[in-house]
Amino acid sequence: MNATPSSTDHRDHTYGTDHTYGTATDRTEPADQEGRTVHLDTAGWGTMPAAVRALVADCASREDRYGPHELEEDLEDVLRTEVHERLGALLGVPAADTAVVTDAAGAFDALVSRLAPGRGERVWTTPYESAARLTALYALRDRTRCTVEVVPLREDGDLDLEWMARHIGDDVALVSVVHVPSGCGIVNPVEEIGQILAPYRCVYAVDASYSAGQLPVDAGRIGCQLLTGDGWRFLRGPYAVGFAFLAPRLRAVFDDAAAHRALPPNAAVAGLNAALAHHTATTATATAAADGPAGLAGQGLLPALRAAVEECPGTELIAPGRVQSAILAFRHRDLPAALVRRRLAARGVVVWKTVAQETPLHLPRSGATTALRASLGPDTTPQDIARFGRALREVVREETAGAQRPRPARTLPLAPTPVLASAPAPVPPAGPRPRPSARRHLTLCPTP
């Protein structure tokens, strides 16, 4: 991409970081703009910086005009070199050990589908595991007759590391741990777990989908052999592109499995590269301003977010563990999560509704089938938290008052007029079938 295009070349080779699609000069909406949407769902979909969004749109336009092969040629340095260098710097690993994938769950499934633990060997997971990864683990169990064990929790919700230290052995073939789960904000001690597992032969797989971009993620310090993540959450890249780190001993197995799966669009990979550059620049600026390592993704506002939820009558936090990230899950004792989410959205506040099947080993055991999830981002301001708190209190007050109003008395329908035997029976008017009043959710139960 450093070559200068000729005056007759219709292509504009401007995908490097020194172009205005770069990162440090990106402008975002003013934080004090009263009418802007309060986006508290970075964990679900991080809003792309303006420069990243413009780059993705330009790539899509070029692909539509000149075709995918032309775009791939323009992006060759980005696709083959630059994005891997940025991923290596983010994860603390050699660039050659990184891979670009469509999503973290697919990369995990691709590798697990090629593992072959012996009959009766053990696979460890945790109660915070996602449904997608559990599906891959149960398929592995059914295929190889290995045993899936769930690491127990302490009373405070943290993983029981003492149990892991007592029960680890060379018959443990795979350990799957999520750094930060989707259903709550706990930060699992992945580095401490790596130290426990280091002397043993097991494959250690870490899901960093909800931690990369908001917390430091160093695969070298963690000591894992597989680390996967999504690019569109706290890294704020485009959808349908993720990343993976693979230890050299797993690379051939993974590449063989990935060869049969779809690749992310070239425009999405270019967007991820720009998002990584933006993340690096903003993190360096925040660290310099703080004169030391700075918290990412607005974590300094987490106490204010917790207070806004706790001050609302009837709300309950779902926040197990001693260390929390920039994700906060909660529910209301009486109001459905879907209703609260919709009412908040009508007031310009975006949060996410999470359901039990997303983390089937944890959320149902906490007594909740649905909950709300608010997650902070680098653009979140104290004014956003204040607006969220006011909107949440308004929604709860209005909906609670509406539920307590006496309902009008039902009027019984009149008895039908008797019809003579010779007369044809009345035909009810045609019309659409009534729709159910509320959406129901399936709660998955863990298998023994």
Secondary structure, 3 states (H helix, E strand, C coil): CCCCCCCCCCCCCCCCCCCCCCCCCCCCCCCCCCCCCEECECCCCCCCCHHHHHHHHHHHHHHHHHCHHHHHHHCHHHHHHHHHHHHHHHHCCCHHHEEEECCHHHHHHHHHCCCCCCCCCEEEECCCCCHHHHHHHHHHHHHHCCEEEECCECCCCCECHHHHHHHCCCCEEEEEEECCCCCCCECCCHHHHHHHHCCCCCEEEEECCCCECCECCCHHHHCCCEEEEECCCCCCCCCCCEEEEECHHHHHHHHHHHCCCCCCCHHHHHHHHHHHHHHHHHHHHHHHHHCCCCCCCCHHHHHHHHHHHHCCCCEEEECCCCCECCEEEEEECCCCHHHHHHHHHHCCEECEEEEHHHCCCCCHHHCCCEEEEEECCCCCCHHHHHHHHHHHHHHHHHHHHHHHCCCCCCCCCCCCCCCCCCCCCCCCCCCCCCCCCCCCCCCCCCCC
